[in-house]
Amino acid sequence: MRGTPAHPISNDTNRQGTLKLPRQVLRTGVRELLLLVALTGGAVVLHGYHGGVEDAEIYLPGVLKNLNPALYPRNSEFFGSHAGMTLYPTLIAGSIRLSHLPAATVMLLWHLATIFGFLFACFRIARLCFSEKHAVWCGVALTASLLTLPVAGTALYIMDQYVTTRSFSTAASMLALASILERRYAAAGVWVVFTMAVHPLMSLFLLALAGMLVLFESAKTLAPAMFVVFPLTLFPPVSNSYRAVLQSHPYFLLTNWAWYEWLGILAPLVMLIAMATYGRRACFGPMAHVLKVLAAFEALFMAVALFISSPGPLERFAELQPMRCLLLVYILLFLLGGCLLGQWVLRRRMWRWALLFAPLCAGMALAQVQLFPDSSHLELPWVRSRNSWVEGFDWIRTHTPQDAYFALDPDYQRLPGEDVHGFRAISQRSMVADYWSDSGGPSMFPALAPEWSEQVDARRGWKQFQRSDFLRLKARYGVDWVVLQHPGAFGLVCPYQNERILVCRID
């Protein structure tokens, strides 16, 4: 099936750049799909793959417990609070059961699928705005090259180096926006509902942007956007323990952002306005309309973020993280900006493409290698890990009982050589709450904050712990195993050790 040529843009838009698409939707040919597959594979090779790092510590245990309810008999609430509000664990676990493939392999396949869906949506949006193929593919290629770019001070990447709920919500959000711009509202509704099911928080930003795109058909109606009312019972009063959680997530409050992170807010806003003005004059399909709405969208949530950041009782709304709106802003800014770059600068000159993408891709790959210096760039399921911490966690999974209860340094993910690998995600064992990953639960569910704070405080001075301190942890929480760094602690039996860690029993 051959792809039909793009519509004549100048005939499908009015003077304000508002989209006037016919009912039919542009088809995607086999060649375009193959190019998207190639871009997907290239993006994974470029940005790396690390299946058990960072937020995988929250979401992967939910999948594993769905497959085997006997796992994680202790402290499962720290990841179950997230898992219980999303379709993600059921979806992934169901696909593992249906495919009969190892969980790690299925996770990698979903990672590839979500990136493909994301790039496919980007391609659909780009071709609505630009008829020249080189402009469309420049925008898609630029977006693929920047997948692991940090989004200002939000602690988000455009796409993570592993599959998580945001992988699904980001791809689904872009597919929903593409469907809206194509006026396929039924399909858009399906993707919106899916996004709500897989990531309720990120769906708020999709709903706001989608509503603004639909409501503001004319540049003259960019009035107050929309107001979403939340039951106040979802946001209990701020407690001391919840303030401790906020200290572990300073990016929740806009007033904590550094000056260079503020540039990540203001610079895109200026660029959106400039590109919208240029797009209206050049009449590039719905581009001007999209950019104007994006500018209003960012300004709206920036105002909300400043309001929430005021000291006092308004901090209770910090868990909404309104500046996460920047994720959609960044994606569409790079996509449409890349199209403009291809249209007017790169054109069909291969040397210009090489001059842009060679150093850009090299820089992105180097940044990822430096981010995980003690791990392989591609931590594929069938390749043995060279990370000492991961080797120890793998030994735990195969040599300790399923009901074993572990304690680690509460800051273990920031220790040398650890490379933010998640203990639960890899070892499949319960552990006492840590400072970083497990603060994610209390940040969204404040009722968990006192328990989290107590368990973290119980290990203050961990590096000086002796056998008597570990016995105290055993008596208080039932901990029967610990993971230590060399030289360990006198009096503990340690059946496993490597160059960095020891795995010891508390007898």
N, C-alpha and C positions, 0 to 999 in steps of 0.2 A: 504493500500500500504506500503510495507516494504522498508526501505532505503537500497540501494545497498552499499556494502562496499566501502571504499575509495580506490582510485587507488594505486597501488604499487609505492610509491614515488620514490624509487631509480631507477625505470625503466623509469620514465617520466621526468627526469631532466638530463642535461649534467653536466660536471664537474664544470661549473661556477654557477650552481644552477638556470639556466634559465628554465622557464616553457616550457614543451613540451606536453601540454594536448591534448588528442584526442578530436574529435568534440563533443562527447556526454557529457552531464552534469550530475554530481552526483545528484541523486534524494534525496528528503527529505521525510522521512516517517512520519506517523501520530504521532509516539512516540516523534520524534524530535520536531515536531510542538507544541505538548502539553507541552514539556519541555520549549520551548521558550515562550509560553503563561504564564507558571508559573513564569519564570524568569522576564517577563514583569510586572506581578502583584507584584512580590516581589520587583522589583526595585522601583515601585511607592510607595509602603508602606515604603521602606527603605529611600528614598530620599524626600518623602513628595510631596504634590501638593498644589500650590498656584496660582489659575487661574488669579488673577488680579494684579500681582506684576511686578516691574521692566519694562522690555520692552513690557509687555502686555499693558502698557499705550500708546504705540505707535501703536501696531498692532491691538488690539481688537477694539478700536474705529473705525478703518477702516472697520472692519467687520460689526459693528453695524450701521454705516452710510450707508453701502451698503444695509442693510436690511430696514433701515428707514432714507431716505434722509433728513428728518426734524431735525434729531439730529445734534448737534454741529454746529449751524449756525455761530459761531464766532471762529476764530483761528483754524479752521480745517486744515489749511495748515501745521501745525506742526506735524501732523500725516499723513495727506494726501499726503505729499511729498514722504513718504515711500510707502504708500498704492498704489499710482498711478504707481509704478514701479514693482509691483509684482502681481502674480496670486493669492496670499494668500487670500485677502479679498473676491474675487469672489468665490474661491474654498470653503472657510469655509461658506460663506453666502449661496451658492448654496446647500451645504449639510444640512444646517439648514432648508432651504425651503423644500427640498425633504423629510427629516425625520420628519418634524413637531415636533421636540423635542426642548426644551428650549436651547437657545444659550449656556448657561453655561454647560449643559450636553453634547452637541455636542463637545465643546472644550475639555472636559475631555476625550471623546471617541477618538478624534484625538490625544490627548496626548498619550494614550495607543497604538494607531495604529502606531504612528511614532517611539515609543520606540521598539515595536515589529519588525517593518521593519528594524530598526537599528541593533537589535540583530540578526535578521535573516541573514542580510548581513555579520555580524561578524562571524556567524556560517559557512557560505559558504566559506569565506576566510580561516578560521582556518582549515577546513577539507581538503582544497587543499594542505595545508602545513604539516598536521599531520594525520597519519592514525589511531592512537590510540584515542579512543573516550574520555578517561579521559583527554588527553591533549587538545583536541578540546574544551570540556566543561569547562575546567579550564580557558582557555583564554576568552571564552564568559562570564563566571560567574564573572571573575575579571573585565572585562569591565563594566558589569552591576552594579557591586558594586561601581564603581568609576564614575558614570554618573555625579554627581555634583561636581567633582574635578575641581578646578579652573585651567585654562590653562595658566600657567605662568602669565605674566602681561598684558594679552589681554582683561581682564574684561569679558571673556567667561567661561562658563562651558562646559564640554563635551556635556551634554544635560541639558536644563533648567528644572526648577520645574513646568513648565507650557508649553503649546504649543505656538510656535511662528514660524516665517518663518525659523529660524535656525533648529527647530525640523524637518521640512520637508527637508531642504537642507542637513542636516547632514545624515539623513537616506538615502536620494536619492544619495548622494555622495558615501556612502559606498556600496549601491546596484550597482552603476555604476562601482566602482572598482572591486567588486566581479564578475560582468559580464565580465569585461575586462580580469581578470585572468582566467576565464572560457572560454575565447575566444568567447564569445557571444556578438559580437560587435554591432549588431543591438539593442539588449536590452540595452547595455551600452549607446548607442546614445540616446535612449529614456530617460533614467535617467539623462543624461547630459542636455538634452534640458529642462526637467522638473526642474532641479536644476537652470538653467539659468532663467526660468520663475518665480520661487518662491523666489530666492535670488540671484540677479545678482552679487553682490560682492563676495559671497562665491563660486559661480560657477567659478570664475577666478582661485581659488586654485585647484578646481577639474580638470579644463581643463589643468592646468600646470602639475599636478601629473599624470593624465591619459595620457597626451601626452608623458611624460617622460617614463612611464611604457611601452608604445607601442613602442616608438622609440629606447629605450636603451635595446634591447633584449640581447645584449652581454655586459659583464662587461668591455670590451675594448672600448666601445663607449660612456662612461660617459663623454661626451664633453659638451660644453655650451648648455644649455637647449633649451629655446625658448624665443622669444621676442614678446611681445604683444604691439602694438602701439595704444595709446589712443589719440583721438583728444584733443589737448591742451585746446580747448574751454570748455571742461568739468571741467577744473581746473583753475578758475579765479585767478587773483593775490590776495595775502593775504592782507586782510584789518584789521584794528584795531579791528573791531567787530568780525572777524573770529578768531583773536588771542585770544579774550576772550572766544570763544567757545573751542579753543584748551586747554585753562587753565582748563576748566571743563572736558576735556578728555586728561589728561597728558599721558595716555598710548598709544596715537596715535604715539608718538615719542619715539623711542627706547632709546634715550639718557636720557629720564626721568625715565627709569626703575631702581628700586632699585637693589642692589647686589644680593639679594635672588631671584629676578625675572630673573636675568641673569642666575642663576643656572638652572632655568626652560628652558633655551635655550640650554646651553652648556651640561648639564648632558644628556638629550635625544640624543644629537648628538653623544656623546661618546658611549652611550649604543647602538645606531643604528649601529655604526661601529663595535663594539665588537660582537653584535648579528649577523651581516652580515657575519663576518669572521667565527664565529662558525657555522652558518647555512650553509655556503658553504662547510665546512668540513664534517658536518653531513648529508648534502644533503637532507634537509627538503623541498622538492617541490620548489615552487617559493619564499620561504621565503627570501633567501639571495638576490635575485634580487629585491624584494620589499624593503628590508631594505637599500640596497645600493642606490636605487633611492630616498628613503625617505631622506637619509642623504644629497644627492645632492640637493634635493628639499628644505630642510630647509636651507642649506647653501646659496642657490640662493636668497631666500626671505630675509634672514638675511642681505645679502649684499645690497639688495634693501632698506631695512629698515634703515640701517646705512646711505645710500646715501640720503634718504629723510629727515633724522633727522638733517642734516646739517643746521645751522641757515641761514635764508635768504629766497629767493624765492622758494626753493625746498619744503618748508613747505606746499605749495599749494597741494602737492600730499599726504599729511598726511591722507586724508580720505580713501586712498586705504588700510590702515592698513595691511601692508604686513605680520606682524607677526601673523596674524590670520591663516597663514599656519600651525601653531603649532596645531591647532585643529585636523587635519588629522594625523599629526605626533604622537600626544599623543594617539589617538585612536588605530592606528596600532601598536604602541610601546607596549601599555598595552595588546592588544589582543595577539600578537605573543609572547611577554614576558610571559604572563600568560600561553600560551600553552607550552612553554619551562619549566616553573615552574611545570606544571602538568606532563609533560613527565618525568622529571628527579628528582623531589623532592617530590611532593605530591603523584604521581602515583595512586594506588588504595587504599591507606591507609586513611580511613575515619577520623581517629584522626588527621592526618596531615591537611586535608581539614578544619576541625573544628578549628584547631590551627591557620590557616591563616585567614579564612573568619569570624569567630566569632568576634575577636577584630576589624577587618577591617570594617565590617558592623556596629558594635556598634559605632565606631569612626565617620563614615560618618553620621549616624543618629543623633548622638549627635551634630555634627557640624551644621546640618540643623535646629535642635531645637534651638540652640543658635543663628542662623542667623535670625530666626523669633520668638523671645521669647514671643511676645504678641499675637501670632496667633496659631491656631491649626496646628498640623503637617500635617494633611490632611484637607485642606479647600474645602470640597466637596460641590457641588452646592445645595444639599438638606439639608445641615446642617447649622444651624444658626451660624454666625461668632461670636467669642468671642472677636474680636478686636474692640475697641471703635471707631477707625477711620472708619473702614469698616461699622459699625453700622450707623454712621452718614452719610456716603456716600449712604448707602441703603435708609435712610430716605429721602435724597435729591432726589433720583431717583423717589420715589413714592409720594412726597409732593410738588415738585416745578415744574413750567412750563418747557416745553422742550426747550424754548428759554432763560431760565435763564442763566445769565452770572456771573460766580463766580471768586473771587480772594482769593488766599490762600498765606500763607507764601511761598516765592519762594523756600525755602529749606524744604518744608513740608514733603517730603519723608524721610528726615533724622531726623525728630523730634522723641522724645521718644514715643514708643508704636505704631508708624505708620507702621513699618515693610515694607517699600517701596511699599505699595499698591498705585495703580494709581487712581487718582481722576476721570479722564474721563472714564477709563475702567469700574469703578464700578457705579458711579453716573449717567453716560450717559449725562453729562451736559458740556457746554463750560466753559473754564477757561482761565484767563490770563496766559501767558507762565510762566512755572516754570524753575528753574535753572538746574535741573538734566535731567528729561525725555525729556523735550522739546529742550534741547541742541542737541539731536540726529538728529533732522531735519537740523539745521544749520551746523552740523558737516559734513553732506553729501551733503547738498545743501547750499553753502555759501551765496546765495542771501537772505536767511532767517535770516542771522546773525544780521543785523542792527535792524530788528523788534524785534527779540528775546532779544537782548541786551537792547533795550529801555524799553521793558515791565518788564524785571527783575530789571533794575535800578530804575524804577518808584516805587518799593516797598522796597527800601533800608530803613533800620530801621523799618521794619514791626512790630516788637514786641513793639515798642513805638507808633504805629499808634493810633490816636484818631478819633472821628467822623468826624472832619474836613478833615483828611487825606483820609478817605474812601469816603467822598463827592467829593474830588478832583479826586479820581480814577473813580468815577461814571461819573463826568463831562468829563474826558479825554477819557475813554474807553467804557462807558456805563455799567459798572459793577453795578449790583443791589443786589448781595448777596456776603457774605464773610463767610469763615470758620475760626474760631478763637480758640485759646486755652484759658483756664480759666486764669484770671477772665473775659476775653472779653474786651469790650470798652463801656464806659458810653454813653448813648444816642441811642444805637442801639436796635431794637426789635429782639429778638432771639427766634423763635418758637420751636427750638429744642436744647437740650443740653444733654450730658452725662458726665461721670466722667472725660473726657479729653477735649472735644471740644464743641463749640457752633456753630450753624448755624444761621446767622443773616441777616436781610434785611437792605439794605441802602435806607432809605426813604428820 
